[in-house]
């Protein structure tokens, strides 16, 4: 039986190998992309144009996939500091509001009237919550729906809720909501929700979802509240 130290070393070796592979693939794609640009500049008008555009689109998709994978690989590495969640949720709302308006989606916020403190990596946590909001945005943008963002308390935990009035997840989707590389969206990488889950769990938190077919989805994020601030 492998000891914990052996498992840890093997996990580190695996993560290093994946990071190295991701880095090398990204470099190769950059070279291919540069070559395609040269071909595009030197081609005769309209000749092979469609094939080049398709190739560029596929290269961009692979770059996006590698970028998402890199974020996912590093999502468990956090640097904690004392964060006022009330301020952070307001920043997230301000960031996402124009994006929602661009798609005629209503985004509302019910913020806590008092400070709620948490030990968190503000940047990583912000990325996780924005990913969840974007997931809701994709679910409702086709019919100008709404998204509701709220912050409050649930016992000793800070509770962040993100709800929408989309179609909800299919029965099949509910089986792999947080599973990486599983997506029912066209050109989806399947890393957005798993990325968010990994970050939240790195903060000793928890994420749950409630699916209401043809009514929408609610995500509940629980984070340990810091009740006393060191002076």
Helices and strands as residue ranges (DSSP letters): H 4-42, H 49-74, E 81-84, H 85-102, E 106-110, E 117-120, H 122-140, G 141-143, E 146-154, E 157-164, G 173-175, H 192-202, E 206-212, E 216-224
